[in-house]
Amino acid sequence: MSMPPLCNGVASALTVPSRTAPSRCVVESTVAVPGAPSGRLRKAPTAPAVSARLINAPPCSTPSAVHSRACQSSSNRTASGAAATTRMPSSAEKGTRRCRCSVSKPLIAAIVPRRRSSRSAGGRRAGTPAVVHDAPVTAWASVLLLIAVLMFAVARPGGLPEVVAAGPAALLVVVLGLVPWQEAGSELVTLAPTVGFLAAVLVLAQLADEDGVFGFAGAVVGRLSRSSPQRLLGLVFVVASVVTAVLSLDATVVLLTPVVLATVTRSGMRPKPHVYACGHLANSASLLLPVSNLTNLLAFAATGLSFAGFAAVMALPWLVVIGVEYAVFRWAFAEDLNAPAGPATATRVGGTPWFALAVLAATLVGFGLSEPVGVAPVWIAAAGATVLAGRRLRGRLAAGAGGLVRAANIPFCGFVFSLGVVVLAVRAGPVGDAVRALVPDRADFAGLLTAAVLAAVLANLVNNLPATLMVVPLVAGSPGLVLAVLLGVNLGPNLTYVGSLATLLWRQILHARDHPPAVREFLRLGVLTVPAGLLAGVAALWLVLTVSGTT
């Protein structure tokens, strides 16, 4: 497509599919922001007045919406072909988020086209794909594929891993042209550090369990409870919150839940409040650190915060949400908690696993100290796992290495990669447009609450991983909105089983131990905790952002 690359003499990056006729495209939005010396456009101020003067020459003859946030492009192609562009950088400068339709040069306009429709111009946000699909059926194909992948992940017929469906679906969206292979490859590269960190943390948690960390914690909690169900619930809340924050929600679901169930059973108490606490806290207590949840890892770079900065902002919302959960649990399970405990089985507290605890503590400190010097968290987690594995691999290298590979859960890592490609296609289609229209622009209280509720609803409709991949790029210019989205995708899954894969796994673990959770009970708890937790968490987040001046 031929079109002058200048607007009043200022170079433009024009992302118009080369095989799309000019009559089928309209300019939807223009971004014009001054470049910062550091290359960071994440906190770009409101678009300057020069933007209005910029948009008055072909192809900018019709003024359109001017957005105040922008991100730097790292691709010179659109989803349908080569872009007509000038000075499009081949890679994102340091400190900027990779995207496909924006620029970083001072006062350069990025023009994002879309198909002509009944909607008025101005709906698409900066930093989102400019994809023109040839037919409605093709546009909705990615949605159908995503639904099929999620249904397979929920059911897991024959115990097959999620990647069995997600891998072919990702390949299909590329073959159908919904996502070009260059964009799919770029998405995989972007996700690689996050997925690598996930694998390393899973191995670290498994090795900590083999060294007796979780068994020791269960024995100590049982002894300190002194046959009091209420006291035991409080201790479970503390342990589950710490384990989730430090070792991720997967460790709480897979490793801590069986230990808590065994501890409560030996103590002669009713296990329902305590095992439900593990399931809920695996989600709601995963707000504190970037490493606590895969959703946090996926969104961490978009916040623009350091590891310590993320923890400082989210500490108060984390505590408030846990407090809401505890208050609801005390009320909802009053009958179980007030029931007298039966005969208890004597429990011997084993030796303290000092070495494993020291390695975990050093790893956590390393997360905070490594980022300022440019060391990715994945290497710190891998180092901690290597230290713990060192003693266990002596004399049985083959068997030990096989166990580490199984602990890394390679099929699930492949599922995350594949899901990212499928969601990339969904985000560029009609569903992405609908979500984009609902995302708030400002990080005030109303905007934060809207972002959190939207993310929570999407998490329960399509699971929290696709919800994160879909919404976070739309709010990446505002740390406050990104953190509000994390509140939604981390708390929202407590409402239904399908909200997160961790909840589904928690359910499977209890079924395997003859303690299946009741659907009605789970929904009742979700209705009581999720709305209250979201409101309280957003209020706490708004307070922290207001005091700190972060937006």
N, C-alpha and C positions, 0 to 999 in steps of 0.2 A: 504494500500500500504506500503510495507516495503522498507525502504531506510535509510541508516546510517544518524543519526541526527547530525553528526559532519563534519565540514569543517576545516581541519588542526587542529583538536582538539578544535575548538570553537563551542559551542552549536548553533544550528540553529532552527529557527521556520519555519517548513515546512508546508505550507498550501496546501496540495494535497488532493483532495477529495478521501475518503477512498474507494469508489466503482469504481474508475477510474483506468484502467490498466496503468502500467508505460509506455507502448508503445504509449499511446494516449496523453501523457503529455510531454511538454518540459519546461525546466526552462527558464523563460522569463526575469526576472530581479532580481538583488540582491542588497540589501541595507546593507551597513556596516557603521555605524556612532558611534563615541564615545558617551557614555551616559554622560549627564551633571549632576552635583550634584543635581540640582533642579528637574531632570526628564524631563526637557523641551527639546524636540528634534526639536521644530518648526523652530529654526534658526540654525540647524545643518550645519556646514561648508561643503565644498566640501569633498566628501568621501576621507579619507586618503589613502596614498600609500599602507598601509597594506591590503587594500581591494584586490589589485591585488594578493598578496600572499595568501590571505584567500581563493580565488577561484581557487584552484589547486588540490583538493582532492575530491573523490567521496562524495556526488553527485555533486560536483562543478567542474567537470573535464573540462567543456567547459566554458570559461569566457563569461560573458554576461554583459549587461549594468549595470553600478553602478550609482545609483542615489544619489544626495547629500542631498535630503530631506527625512524625514521619520516621521512617527507618531506611537504612541504606540498602540498595539493591546489590545482589551478588550474581545476578543472572542477566544475560542479554537475550534471552528467549522467553516467549510466552508459552502458554499451554498448547497453542495451535501453530506455532512457527516462529521464525526469527522476528524480532522486534525492530521497528524503524526507530533507531536510537542514536544518540550521540553521547560520547563520554560516559557510557554505562560502565561502572567499575567491575572488574572481573571477580573481585573478592571484597567482602565487607571489611571496612577499616576497623581497627581495634576499638572495642567498646560498643560496637553497634550490632544490632540483631539482623540476621540474614532474612531477607524477604525478596519479593520479586517485582515490586512496582513502587519505587520511590528513589530518591537521589540524595547525595550528600554534598554536592558542590554548592557554594554560596549562591543563594537566590536562583536555584534551578527548579523549574516546575516539572513535576511528574504527572503525566496525564493518564488517567485510567479509563479506558473505554468499556462499554458493555453493549449487549444487543439492545436494539431499540425495542421498547416495550411501553405498556401503559403507565409504568411507574415514572415518576419524575426523576430527573438527574439529581445526583447528590447522595445516593444511598450507599455506595460502596466506600468502605474506609480505606485509608492509606495502609499499605503493607499487606494487602490481600491479593490473591491471584486474579488476574484479568483473563478469565477463561470464557470463550464463546463456544457453546455447544451447538451442534448442528440440528438437534431435534430434542423435544422434551423427553422422549424415551431414553435417549443417551444420557441426558442430564440426570435422570432419576436412577440410572443403572447403578451408580456408586452407592446410592442410599439402599437399594435392595441388597447389594453385596454386603454392606455393613450390617444390615439386619440379619442376613444369613450367618455371617461370621459370629455375631454376638449370640444368636440362638444356639449355634454349635458350641460356643464357649460355655454357655450356661448348662447345656445338656451333657456335653462331652460323651457322646455315645461310645460305648465300649471302652471308656477310659482313655480315649485318644486325646493327645494334647491339642490345645487351641490352634496351634500353627498349622495343623492339617487342613483347616478351612481357611485360615487367614492368609497363608502363603499363596495358594492359587488365586484367591481374591485379589491380592496385591498385584500379582502377575497379570490378571485379567484387566484391571483398570489401566495398566500400561499398554496392553495389547489393543484395547478398545480406543486408546487415544485420550482417555479421560485425564491422564497425567502423563506427560512426556517422560521418556526414560531419564533425561537429564535432571528433571525435577525430582523424580523418584530417587535417583542416586544422591542428589543433594540432600533430600530428606533423611536418607539412611546415614549419611555422613553426620548430619546434625544430631541424630538420635544416638549415634555410636557411643559417645562418652557417657550418656545417661544409662544406656542399657549395660555398658560395661561396668558401671558403678553398681547397678542392680545385681549383677551376677557376683561381684566381689562381696557385697554385703550379705547376700544369701549364703555364700561360703563361710564368711566370718561368723554369722549367726549359728550355722550348723556346727562349726568347730567349737564355738563357745558352749553349745549344748553338749557335745561329746566330752568336753572338759568338766562338765558337771555344773555349769553356771545356773541353768534353769532348775535343775533338781535341788541345788543348794538353796535357791531363792524360795522354792515351794516349801521346803522343810522349815526354813526360818519363818516364813509367813504363817505356817500352820502352828508353830510353837508360840509365836507372839500373839496369835489370836486368842489364846487361852479359852478355847471352846465357845467363843462369842461370835455368832454369825455377823453381827454388825461390825465388830472390829475386824473380822476377816475380810469383809467387803471393802472397808477402807484401805486395808493393806493391799488387797488385790488391785484397787484403783491406783495406788501409788506405784506398785511394781509394773503393772500393765502400761501405765502412762510413760514410765521411764524406758521400758523395753521398746515400746513403739517409737518413742522419740529418738532413741540412740541406734537401735538395730532394725528399725522399720516395722511396719505393720505385719509383714509376713512372718517375722519372728514371733510376734504376739499370737498370731493365729495358729501357726504350725507347731511351735515349740512350747509356748507358755500355756495355751488353752488346755492341752492334755495334762500338764503338771498341775494346774489349778483344779481341774476336775478330780484328779487323783487325791490331791490334798484335802479338798472339801469332803470327798467320800470317806477318807480315812478319819476325818474329824467328826463324822456322824451328823453332818449338817445337810440341809437341802441345797443342792448344787446350782439350781436355776439362776439365782441372782448373780453368782460369781462367774459362771461361764458366759452368761449374757453380757456381763461387764467386759469380759475379754473381747467379745465380738464387737461391741460398740466402741470401746476404746481403741481398737485396732484402726478404726476410721477417725473418730473425733479427736483422739490424742496424737494424731499424726500431723499436727499443725506446726509444731515448734521449730523443727530443723529442716533444711532442704533434703536431708537424707532420710527423713522419717517416712516418706511415701513416694512412690514413683510419680504421682501427680506433682508433688513439690519439685522433684528433679526436672520434670519436663518444663515446669514454669519458672525455675530458678533464674535462668539467664534473662528472662523477660522482665524480672523485677528490677534488674540493675543494682541490686543490693549485694553487699558482701555476705559471707556466711554468718559472721557475727551480727551484721546489720539485720539480716533476715530473722535471726533468733531474737534479737532485741525487740523488733516490731511485733513479732508473733507471740511473745511470751505471755503478755496479758490476755489476749484472746484465747490462748491455749489454756491458761488457768481458769478463765471464766467459763469456757465451754465444759471443761472437766467438772467444775463445780456444779453447773446446771445438770449434767448427767448424774452426778452423785446424789443431788437432791431428789431428782425424779426417781432414781433407783430406790432410794430409801422409802419413798412414798409408795411406789408401784409394787414393791416386793415386801411390804411391811409384814404380811402374814408369814412369808417364808423366813424372814429375818428374825421374827419374834418367836418362832417355833423353837422349843427346847432341843438342844443337840442330843443325838443318840450316843451310844457307846463309841468311844474313839479308839482307834488302833494306834498303838505306840509308834512314834516316828523318830528315827535316829538321824540327827543332823550330821552329815558327813563333814569331811575336812573342807575348809574354805579354799576354793580354787583361785588362790591369789594370783598366779601367773596369768590366767585367762582374764581375770578382772583388771589386772594392770595393763594388759595389751588392749582391752576394750577402752579403758580410760585414756591411754596414750593415743589410740586411734581417734577418739572423739576430739581430743585437744588438737591433734594433727589436722583435722578438718578445718578448724578455725584459723590455724596458723599458716596453713599451706597456701590458701588462696591469694593472700597479698603478694606472695612471691611467685605466683603464676603456676603453681603445681595443682593439677586437677584433683578433685576428691577421689576419683577412681583409683589413683595411684596410692593414696593413703589407705584406702580400704583394702586394696590388694596387698600392701605391705603388712597390714595387721593380720590378714588371712594367712600370708606366707609365714609370719612368725609363729602363729598358732599351729600351722600345719607342719612346721619343721620337725617337731618332736614326734609327731604321729606317723610321719612317712619313713622313719628310720627302720630299715629291715623289711618293710613291706611296701615298697614304692609303687608297684603296679596296683595293688588293691587300694592303697590310700589315694592314689591319683584318680582312680575310677570313682571313688566316693566323692572327691572334690568336684569332679565333672558333673556328677548327679546332683550335688548340692547347688551348683551354679544354675541348674534348671535351664539348659540351653534351649529346649523347645519353647519355653515361655518367653525367653529373650527374642527368639525368632518371631513369636506372636506379636510382641511390641513393635518390632521393626515393620512387620507386615501391616499391622493396624495403622501405623503412621502414614503409610502410603495410601491406604484406603480412605482414611479420614481426610487426607489432602485433596482427594477428588471430591468428597462430600462437601468440604468447605468451599470449593469453587463452584458448586451447583446451587440449586434453588434453596436447599435447606440452609446452606451457608449464608445466602442472601437474607433469609428470614431471621436467622440468629443475629446477623450483623445489624439488622434494623432494630433489634431489641437491646443491643448492648449500649449502656450509658456512656456519655462523653466525659463526665466529671466525677471526681472522687469525693464528692460530698456524701453526707449520710444517706440520702436517697439513692445516689448512684451506687454506693457500696452495697446497699441492701438489694438493689435491683440486680446487680452483677452476681451476688451470692445466691439469690433465689433462682435466677436464670440458670446458673451452673448446677444447682441442686436438682432442679427439674430435669435438665438434660441428663444428669448422672443417673437418674432413675428411669429415664426413657431409653438411653443408649449406652449406659455404663459410664463410670467416671473417667476412664482413660480416653475414650473418644470425645467426651465432653471437654476434657482439658485440652486436647489437641485442637478442638474446634474453636473454643472461646478465647484461650490465652493469646493467640496471635492478634485477635481483634482489640485487645486492651493492653498490648505490650508497651504502649507509650506511657502508661500510668502505673507505677508500682502499687499504689493503693488499690486500683481495680484488679490487678493481677492477684493480689493477696485476698481480695474479697471473693474472687473466683475460686481460689483454693479453699476458702471456708465452705463454699457451696459444694465443691466436688469431694471434699473430705467428710463433711457432716451429712450431706444429702444421702449417701448410700445406707445410712442407718434406717432409712424409711422402708426400703424394699430389699429383697434378696438380690435382685439383679443390679443394684446400684454399684457394686464393686466386686471384683473377682475374689478379693479377700473375704468378703461376707459369704460368698458361695463356698469357698474353701472351708471356712469356719463351720458352716452347716454340714458339709461332708464329713468333717472330723468328728462332730458330735454324733452323726448318724452311725459312723463306724464304731463308736463306743457305746452304742445303745442308749444314748441320751439325745434323741432328735428334738430340735427346737420346734415349737408350735408356731405355725404361720400367723395365727391370730395374735398370739403373744408378742411376736416380733413386730407386727404391724402396730399393735397398741403402743409398744415402747417407742417405735419410730414417730408416731403421731405426737407423743408426749415430749420427746426429746429434740427432734429435728427443728421444728419451728422455734421453740424457745432457745435452743442452742444457737441457731442462725441469728436471731435477733440480738441476743446477748453478745455473741462473738463479733457481729458487725459493729455494735455500739462500742465495744472495747477497742476494736481496730480503728474506728473513727477517732476515738479519743487519743490513741497513740499517734496516729497520723497528724492530728491537729496540733498536739503538743510538740511533736518532733519537726513539724513543717514539711513532712514528706507527703507528696501527692501521687 
